[in-house]
Amino acid sequence: MKLRIPPGRGGRIWLRRRLAAVRHGLDVLDRKLRLLRREQDRLAQNAERTKAEWFTACRAADEWLLRVTRLGGQRAVRLAAGDRTADVRVHWADVLGTSYPDRVACTLPDLDAAALLPITTALVPARHAYRAALRAGLEHAIAAEAARIVAADIATTNRRIRALEDRLLPGLEQALAVVELSLDEMERADADRVRRVIGTRPEPPDG
């Protein structure tokens, strides 16, 4: 990137301000990176925990489905399933501009246990097991997505820091060194000219 530096002393002031802004930006990004890494550790642990809970809930639901199938056949499963939907709402959190899913609320239709009992008594606990598996799956889905989003933002923040440290900051520092050297040479040259002018000025006559 080619810098458009103002000429003269204005260029030195401009470069110093740009350097201060870049260094401040690096401080902010470094602080964000530390916070995101701490959050990433927490989210990764949460994703592993919810994954284990989801797998456990799915195994329990599968066991109850097997019991229902043995007792009432596939017809019992179809009758129990019916046409039902769940209302799912995802709530988001924000850490220094990074938004990710934080928690989920799931509302399921009321369970009519009395209607299921004539088919087979196993349907009621089976329905409860599948509801638990659904909620566990939703919890794991948002936990895994949150961990993915934060990991991606960490990678992006790292790239920004490297770009500033490896390219922009050295370029500004080098440009400032060149400008300051040029200004020093100009000031020395101006001082030499002043001394020469003073040295060649005729002495005033006495009396």
N, C-alpha and C positions, 0 to 999 in steps of 0.2 A: 504494500500500500504506500503510495507516494504522498508525503505530507506537504500540505500547502502552508508554509510557514510565513507569517508576515515579515517584512524586512526590518532590519535594525533591531533596536532594543525592544520593540513591540514583539518581535519573534521570540526573544528570550522569555518575556513575560508569558506569552502564549504557551510556549513549551513547558514552562514550569507549572502552569495551571493544568495543562493536559496530563503531565506526570503525576501531579497531586490527585487528579480525578481517577487516573488509572490505578494508582496505589490504593486509593480509597475503595475502588471497585473490587480490587483483589482481596482486600480485607473483608468486604461484605460477602463475596463469593466463598471465601475460606470459612467464614462463620456459618454460612448456609450449608456448606458441604459437611461440616462437623455435625450440625443438627440433623441433616438428612441421613447421615450414616448411623447416628444413634436411633433415629426413627426406623431406618431400614432393619436394624437388628431386632427391634421390637416387632415390626411387621412380619419379618421372616419367621420368628418364633410363633407368632399368632397364626400364620399360614400353616405351619407344620402341626400346630395343635388342632386347628379346625379341620385339617385334612384327616387326622387320626380319628377325630370325633365323627366326621362324615362317614368314613369307612366303617366304623363301628355301628353307626345308625343304619347304614345300608345293609350290613350283614344281619342285623336284627330284623329289619323289614323283610328281607329275603326269606328268613326263617319263618316268619309269620305268614308270608305269601304261600310258602310250601304247605303249611298246615291248612290254610284256607282251601288250597287246591285239592288236597287230599280229602278234606271233609265235604266240600261243596262243589268241587270241580271248577272248570273255567267259567261256567254260568254264574256262579257265586261271585267270582272276581268281577265280571262285567257288571252285574247288578250293583255291587258295592261301589264301583268306580263312578258310574253315572256320568253326568256332564257337569263338572265342577271346575271352578277357576280359583286362583289365589290372587290376592291383592298384595303386591310387593312394592315397598318404597325404600329407596336407598338414600341414606344421609351421608353427606360429604364433609370431610375435614380439610384444613388448609395449614400447611407449614411453609412459611416464607414464600408464598406464591405457588406452591405445589399442592394441587387439589387431588384428593384420592378418596374412594369410598371408605367410610369409617364404620358404619353400622347399617343394619337392614331390619326393616319391620315387615313381617309377613302375616297377613290376615287370611284365615281359611274359613270356608263355610262351616256353619254349625254342624256338629256330628249328631245325626239322628240314630242313636244307639238302638232305640226300640225297634226301628224299621229293619235293622240288620240282624237282630237276634233270631228271628224265625229262619233265616238262611243258614247261619252257623254262628256259634258263640265266638269263634276265632276271628270273625270279621272286625269286631270292635277293637281288640288290641292290635290287629293288623293295621287298621286305619290309623290308630295312634302311632304305630311304629313308622308308617310311611310319612305321616305329618312331621315326626321328629327328623326323619331322614331328609325331607325337603328343607326344613329349617337349617339343618346342619350343612346341607349342600349350599344353601344361599350364604351362610356365614363363611364357608370356605371360599366361595367364589369371590366375595368382596375382599376377603383377606388376601387371596392370591393376587387379585388385580391391584390392590393397594401396594403390595410389595413390588409388583412389576413396575407400576408407575413411578414409585420412589427410586427404584434402581435405575430406571431410564433417565430420570432427572439428575441423579448423581453422575451418570456418564456424561450428560450434556454439560453439567457444571464443571466437571473435570476438563472437558474440551475447551470451555471458555477460559478457564484458568490457564491452561497450557498456551492458548492463543495469545493471551495477554502477556504471560511471562516470557514466552519464547520469541514473539514477534513484535508486538506493539511496544512493550516496555523497553526492550533494548533499542528499538528504532528511535524512540523519543529521547532516550538517554544519549545515544550517539549524536542525534541532531542537535541536542542542547549543547553537547561538548563542542561541536563544530561552530555553532553560533557564538558561544562564549569565547572561543579562541579567536574567531573573527573580530568580535567586538573588542577584545583585549588588544589585538593588533592595531585596530583603528584608533583606540584610545592612546596607545603608545605613539602612533604616528602623529596624532593630533598634538600630543604633548611635545614631541620633537619639533614640530612646526612652530609651536608657540615659543619654545626656547630659542629657535633660530631667529624668529622675528624679534624677540626681545634682545638677542645678542647683536643683531645688526642695526638696532635703533641708535641713531647718533646721540651722543651725550649732550645735554643742554649746556650752553656757554656759561662760564662763571660770571658772576656779578651782572 
